[in-house]
Amino acid sequence: MDVEELLDFQPARTLKRQAEADPDGDYESMVKKKALQAPERKRYEDMTDEERLALVMELDEDKTSDDLDEATVKRIILNLEKKCAKNQELRIKHAEQPEKFMESEIELHVEVGKCLTIATQPQLYPVLVQAGGVQLIISLLSHSNTDIVLGVVDLLHELTDNDLINEAFDEGMQLIESLVKNQIMSVLVQVLDALDEKVEDEAKGLHNILGIAENLVEADPSLAEQAFKQGLLAWILNRLKIRGFDPNKLYCSELLAILLQSSLANRVQLGMIEGIDTMLQALALYKRRNPQLTEEQEMVHNLFDSLCLSLLCPENRDIFLKGEGVELMILMLREKKLSRPPALKVLNFALQGDEGINCCAKFIDVYGLRSLFPCFMKTPGKKVKRGGFSELEWVEHVSSIISHLLRNSSGSQLQRLMNKFVEDDHLKVDRLIELHLFYLTRATMVDREIEEEMENMGIEKEELDDEKAEEFYMKRLDAGLFTLQRLNYIILSICTAGISSILERVRQLLTLKGENLEPVKRIMAEYADSLGDDSNKANEEKQNINHMINQL
């Protein structure tokens, strides 16, 4: 039963409040006076019952928030507990006669609204917890009246607002810990299952529930794993399966990305509950058409980001491969829609490392090179920006994919890749050197800036502490050093593959520009040193790079 139905049963009555709130016993006159304070409001006599109820709640909030203290918070929770007990008793006693418990339902709804004033004073959250308010509020999420449930959802959304939590962090975390202790995620999922999004208020309530989950994870990222254990991650995936677009589907995509970013365990579990397939099916709708709205485009990018995060887990690469993820990304490259740039990003994640060997083989076998090298030869400009990428990011992803393919391919597949650099009179080698020189210039400019900064600081490179050295290295990477390393890896690989015409063309092009292969060797030697000696994989990669440098 919702508020409108309850109000239909309401008999004519005057508003009553306790003597402590209205010592003169004229609460109704106070409400009328409140109505006159805003010129745009109707006269009290012309208001509907629902408008009068909202005005009463507003007045109560004004009176309470002025001098909210521990005693007031305890009184609010005590009153809420009394109204809840009274409502439960009348509901059981008059289960078939809603008019008998209608009055208590309205009073309970009003009391829930009064609790919103507690959100104005987060330093009093411990009082709310100690008074048993958290258990009481969570129990109301199971109430039969949807409007009361939505009121509680709105209350929790306000109480867990991150600005409030950060304002009084220690006190706010006491509230968060109490909510988690009382299985808040699990209860919220039950409410999600019960809501009907075709009803506007319930759709808004669903949006607020997703907001509560986001607030909890933002306050404590470790709670992201609770989202899987208590069913929220599975609910989000099921919601994303529904065709069409709406704001709640956008929010689901945002929350999915947050949950995966905050928890490695969630990325692993995602593959186990068919999450990779769900995302591929959702993205497949956009392989031949663009999102119609800006918000829809944002949702698509959230799904691509979630897919990239999931591919950081080796276990999910095989699921991606079996789900024909490689073929879908290649198709998106071919169709040249807004999904093209993020498809490149996904392929970059899927093909990297030893875990990407099978994906690299599949990519070449299904003629992915035909779609990849047009991306290498020309950056689409405005279309890239519309797809959420910069031109520098485009080159970074394309060059990374080619370097992954060179590293992970062998036999006939590697030969097919090398043929791309030979065909059309080494046209792709020309493009490779063009990009190399462009990024080398950018890297040289940044190196000079760093040298000037060190001169001003009066220190040598060897004297830099680890923190400052790391800061300078990150500055160089952001300026394009990372992409230059990928391009130089490609140059090393194709020049040492035994095809003399490629090496001759590279040297010829560099000589025309007054350059040589020394910067390539220097940059790749520095990259090899940065890999460290922490693992067998790092050592193997380091030896491979040094071997190619020596061959040159």
C-alpha angles and dihedrals in degrees: 000000000000130000094265092057091047093050091051088064094047115120122217108278144150122247115259132193135171120277092246090063093042113024092179092053093234104113093146091060089053090054091049090050090051090053091055093053093075113055093203092061123094122248111274091245090056096050124106119239090256092054091049090050091053090050091051091052091049091051092048091050091051091050094046101042093053094071107012111167139150093281092050092050091050090048091050091052092045091051090047090051091050093049090047093051092046092050093049091050094050092044091055093043096046102027093149096041110065092176088068095060096030094098093052090048091057092046091051091050090052092049091052088053091052090059088068088079089069088066088067091065110043091172086072094058092103088060089053090051095045092048090059092249095136095057090045094049093047091049089057089061085076094054118130092230108084093203092058090049090050090049090054090047090053089048093052090046090056095042093052095045106140095227089058093045091051091046090063103012102174093046091043092053090054088061092046092050091049092050091050092046088056093053095251094169093055093048092048091053089054089052090048090055091051098049123096111216091199086075109077097219092048091049088053090048090053089052090052092050090056086049091054090052091049091049091052094049093045090052092047116011090194088071089071089087089056087063090065097039093051097043104256095118091052091048091052092051091050090049091052090056091068110100122237131041133273136151093264091055088052090051091049090055091049093049092047090056091048093050092049094045092051098048134043089192090059091055090053093045091048091070092047093057094047093258094142091056091047092054093046091051091049092049094045088073089069101048093098102021137048125237109265098216133045089237090051090051088052090053091052091051090049089055092049090050090050090050091051091050091050091051090062084079111079091214091063095054091073091047090050090049095048090046089059091247092148091054092048092052091048090051089052090052089052096047093054096215127141088279090067099086096047089045087061089052092051091050089050089057095042097050101043125106131002089304088065097059094100092046090050091052092049091047092057094039093056092049096257090152089071090062097036103055096054084059088051095048096050135023108217095224112198093022089058091054091048088053091056096258134113119224089249091056090049092055090044093056096042094048090046092053092051091049090050090051092050091049098045102037131087141164118012093351092058089046091054089051093049091049088063089065093049101045123093091027094301093304093156091052087056090053091046093055091044090057092042092056092046094053093040089059091051092048092048091052092052091047089055091050090052092048090052090049091051090049090053089049090049095231137118125233091254090055096058116116118233094259095053093043089052091049092053092046091052089049090055092048092051090051091059106280091122092056090043089055090053092048092048091049087056091049091050093047098049094041092054096042093094098255103125096192091063093052091047091051092049093051092045094052093046092048090053088058094044092252137114140191095275095094089051091054093044095049094046092047089054090048091050090052091051090059090072127199100273098116143020090247092055091048092048092050091046092052091047093053093045090049091054091047090053091049090059 
